[in-house]
Amino acid sequence: MNTNLFLAEDDVEDMAFFTDIILDISPDIKISVANNGIQLMGFLENAKQLPDLIFLDLNMPLKNGYEALIEIRNTPKLKGIPMTAINILN
């Protein structure tokens, strides 16, 4: 079984850095990406397969990571997904 990760990150350089590191560790990991909390929630609501883990940037436009985190934890089908918050300051 392949691992399915989801990255919510609005900075293109940080996104590339993160995905490069993960794929160096294991090229079989599937990584999906959202640029903001609204895209993240849309993906999760419509996903046929939920991610095994979400990496969530706290500083995103439109809906920030804190808001998305609260929404995920208050949604029964999503609240069991493991998440880790990332806060990369440039």
N, C-alpha and C positions, 0 to 999 in steps of 0.2 A: 504494500500500500504506500503510495506517495503522500508526502506531507503537503498540505495546502495552506500556505500562509497568505495573509492579507496585510498590506502596508498602506496606511493612510498618511500621506506625506505630500506637502505642497511644493517643497523645494526640489527642483529637478536634480541638482548635484547631490543632495543628500539621498534622494531616491536611488540614483545610479550607484552611489557608494554602498548603500545598504544592500541592494540587489546583487551587486558584484561580490560582496563578502559572503552572502548566503549561498549563492551559486558556486562559489569556490569551495565552500564546505560540502555542499551536496548538489550536484547538477540536476538531481531528480526532484528537487523541491519546486513546487509550482507557486509562483508569486503573482498575486493580483494586486493592482495599485489603484488607489483613489487619490484625487488631488485635494479633497476637502471632505468635511463631515457629511455633507448632503450626498455626495457621490458614494461615500462609504455606506450610508444607511440605505440608499437605493440598491446598491449591490447586495447587501445582506437581506433585504426584504425580498429580492427576486432570485436569490441564489438557489440553484438546484442542490448544491452541496455547500454547506457552511464551512468556513475555514477552520483549520485545527488551531490556529493562533492568529491573533491580530496584533500588529505593531502600530500603535496609535500616536501620531504627532499631536502634541497638545496645542500647538500654535498654528492653526489653519484658518483660512478664510471661510466665510459663509456660515459654517457651523464648526466651532473649534472642537478640539479633542475632548475637552471636559464635557461639553454638551453631548457629543456623540457617546461618550462613556456612560453618562447618565441614561441616555435613551436605550443603549444596548442592555444595560443592567436592569432596566425596567420593562424589557420585552421578553416574555417567557421563552420563546424559541431561541433567543440569542444570549440570554444571561449566563449560560454555562460555557460560553466560548472563552478560553483563556486569553487574556490580553496583557500587554505590557505597554506602558506609556513611554514615549521617547520625547525628549525635549532638547533638540540640537540647536544651540545658540550660535549664530554666525556673527 
